[in-house]
Amino acid sequence: MISVYTGKRIVAALLVSAALVGCASTVEELPILYKPEIRQGTLFDEADVDELRAGMTRRQVRFVLGPPTIDDPFTDDRWDYVYEVEPRSADVEAVSRRLTLTFDANGLATARGDFVDADHPLAGTAR
């Protein structure tokens, strides 16, 4: 036989668990829940791209921009930089930046992508 106190505890536990299950869909909406944004790639900005000059060595470019996000082993003369921010809250805006650099025997040859306008010294048709 179940004592009166044990029966009340079981009923109380069932009510609390039912209330928690009912609130499970609204947990995502709680303001106290921390949802960090997702940042991927190599961060670069307009000032970094403005520092690039034709003829820079790969080492110099790596010093200015950091390591390339995509260093394709089959295309030795091309580096791709990608930076993405996926917001998970209203405080952060989505960001998507791309930059493609090509090298030749003399060093950095061309650049295309974000922050590379038509009047940029490295603007050109990349291979």
The 8 nearest C-alpha neighbors of each residue, nearest first, counted from 0:
[[1, 2, 3, 6, 5, 4, 7, 9],
 [2, 0, 6, 5, 3, 4, 7, 9],
 [1, 3, 5, 4, 6, 0, 7, 8],
 [4, 2, 6, 5, 7, 1, 8, 0],
 [3, 5, 7, 6, 2, 8, 1, 9],
 [6, 4, 8, 2, 7, 3, 9, 1],
 [5, 7, 9, 3, 8, 4, 10, 2],
 [8, 6, 10, 4, 5, 9, 11, 3],
 [7, 9, 11, 5, 6, 10, 12, 4],
 [8, 10, 12, 6, 11, 7, 13, 5],
 [9, 11, 7, 13, 8, 12, 14, 6],
 [12, 10, 8, 14, 9, 13, 7, 15],
 [13, 11, 9, 15, 10, 14, 8, 16],
 [12, 14, 10, 16, 11, 15, 17, 9],
 [13, 15, 17, 11, 12, 16, 18, 10],
 [14, 16, 18, 12, 17, 13, 11, 19],
 [15, 17, 19, 13, 18, 14, 12, 20],
 [18, 16, 14, 20, 19, 15, 13, 21],
 [19, 17, 21, 15, 16, 20, 14, 22],
 [20, 18, 16, 22, 21, 17, 23, 15],
 [19, 21, 17, 23, 22, 18, 16, 24],
 [22, 20, 18, 19, 23, 17, 24, 25],
 [21, 23, 19, 20, 25, 24, 18, 26],
 [22, 24, 20, 26, 25, 21, 19, 27],
 [25, 23, 22, 26, 27, 21, 20, 28],
 [24, 26, 28, 27, 22, 23, 29, 21],
 [25, 27, 28, 23, 29, 24, 22, 32],
 [28, 26, 25, 29, 24, 32, 23, 30],
 [29, 27, 25, 26, 30, 32, 24, 31],
 [28, 30, 26, 31, 32, 27, 25, 33],
 [31, 29, 32, 28, 33, 27, 26, 34],
 [32, 30, 29, 33, 28, 34, 26, 27],
 [31, 33, 30, 29, 34, 27, 28, 26],
 [34, 32, 31, 35, 30, 88, 29, 87],
 [33, 35, 87, 32, 36, 88, 86, 27],
 [36, 34, 33, 87, 37, 88, 86, 38],
 [35, 37, 86, 87, 85, 38, 34, 84],
 [36, 38, 85, 84, 35, 39, 86, 87],
 [39, 37, 84, 83, 36, 85, 40, 82],
 [40, 38, 83, 82, 84, 37, 41, 81],
 [41, 39, 82, 81, 68, 83, 42, 38],
 [40, 42, 82, 68, 81, 80, 43, 67],
 [41, 43, 82, 40, 44, 81, 64, 65],
 [44, 42, 47, 64, 41, 45, 82, 48],
 [43, 45, 47, 46, 48, 42, 114, 96],
 [44, 46, 48, 47, 114, 49, 43, 113],
 [47, 45, 49, 48, 44, 50, 43, 114],
 [48, 46, 50, 45, 49, 44, 43, 64],
 [47, 49, 45, 50, 51, 46, 44, 114],
 [48, 50, 46, 47, 51, 45, 52, 114],
 [51, 49, 47, 48, 52, 46, 63, 45],
 [50, 52, 49, 48, 53, 60, 47, 55],
 [53, 51, 55, 54, 50, 121, 107, 120],
 [52, 54, 107, 108, 55, 121, 51, 106],
 [53, 55, 106, 107, 105, 52, 56, 108],
 [56, 54, 107, 106, 53, 52, 59, 60],
 [57, 55, 106, 59, 58, 60, 54, 107],
 [58, 56, 60, 59, 61, 55, 106, 107],
 [57, 59, 61, 56, 60, 62, 55, 63],
 [58, 60, 62, 56, 61, 57, 55, 63],
 [61, 59, 57, 63, 62, 58, 64, 56],
 [60, 62, 65, 58, 64, 66, 59, 63],
 [61, 63, 59, 60, 65, 64, 58, 66],
 [64, 62, 60, 61, 65, 47, 59, 50],
 [65, 63, 61, 62, 60, 43, 47, 66],
 [64, 66, 61, 62, 63, 67, 41, 60],
 [65, 67, 61, 68, 64, 41, 62, 80],
 [68, 66, 80, 69, 79, 78, 70, 65],
 [67, 69, 80, 40, 41, 81, 79, 66],
 [70, 68, 79, 67, 71, 78, 80, 81],
 [71, 69, 78, 67, 72, 68, 79, 77],
 [70, 72, 74, 73, 69, 75, 78, 77],
 [73, 71, 74, 75, 70, 69, 76, 77],
 [72, 74, 71, 75, 70, 76, 77, 78],
 [75, 73, 71, 72, 76, 77, 70, 78],
 [74, 76, 77, 72, 73, 71, 70, 78],
 [75, 77, 102, 101, 74, 103, 78, 100],
 [78, 76, 101, 100, 75, 74, 102, 79],
 [79, 77, 100, 70, 99, 67, 69, 101],
 [78, 80, 99, 69, 98, 67, 68, 100],
 [79, 81, 68, 98, 67, 97, 99, 41],
 [82, 80, 97, 40, 96, 68, 41, 79],
 [81, 83, 40, 96, 41, 42, 39, 95],
 [82, 84, 95, 39, 94, 38, 40, 96],
 [85, 83, 38, 94, 93, 37, 86, 39],
 [84, 86, 37, 93, 36, 83, 87, 38],
 [87, 85, 36, 91, 88, 93, 92, 84],
 [86, 88, 36, 34, 35, 85, 89, 37],
 [89, 87, 90, 86, 91, 34, 36, 35],
 [88, 90, 91, 87, 86, 92, 36, 93],
 [89, 91, 88, 92, 86, 87, 36, 93],
 [92, 90, 86, 89, 88, 93, 36, 87],
 [93, 91, 86, 94, 90, 89, 84, 85],
 [92, 94, 84, 85, 86, 91, 95, 83],
 [95, 93, 84, 83, 92, 96, 85, 82],
 [94, 96, 83, 82, 84, 93, 97, 81],
 [97, 95, 82, 81, 113, 83, 94, 98],
 [96, 98, 81, 112, 80, 113, 82, 99],
 [99, 97, 112, 80, 79, 111, 113, 81],
 [98, 100, 79, 111, 110, 78, 112, 80],
 [101, 99, 110, 78, 77, 109, 79, 98],
 [102, 100, 77, 109, 76, 108, 107, 78],
 [101, 103, 107, 76, 108, 106, 77, 100],
 [102, 104, 106, 105, 108, 107, 76, 101],
 [103, 105, 106, 102, 107, 108, 54, 76],
 [106, 104, 103, 54, 107, 102, 108, 56],
 [107, 105, 54, 56, 55, 102, 103, 104],
 [106, 108, 102, 54, 55, 53, 101, 109],
 [107, 109, 102, 53, 101, 103, 106, 54],
 [110, 108, 121, 101, 100, 123, 122, 125],
 [109, 111, 100, 121, 122, 99, 101, 125],
 [112, 110, 99, 115, 98, 122, 100, 109],
 [111, 113, 98, 97, 115, 99, 114, 110],
 [112, 114, 115, 97, 98, 96, 111, 116],
 [113, 115, 45, 116, 112, 48, 44, 49],
 [116, 114, 113, 111, 112, 119, 122, 117],
 [115, 117, 119, 118, 114, 122, 113, 111],
 [116, 118, 119, 122, 115, 123, 120, 121],
 [117, 119, 116, 120, 122, 115, 121, 123],
 [118, 120, 122, 116, 121, 117, 115, 49],
 [121, 119, 122, 118, 52, 53, 117, 109],
 [122, 120, 109, 110, 119, 123, 53, 108],
 [123, 121, 119, 110, 120, 117, 109, 111],
 [124, 122, 109, 125, 121, 110, 111, 117],
 [123, 125, 126, 122, 109, 111, 110, 121],
 [126, 124, 109, 123, 101, 110, 111, 100],
 [125, 124, 101, 77, 109, 76, 123, 100]]
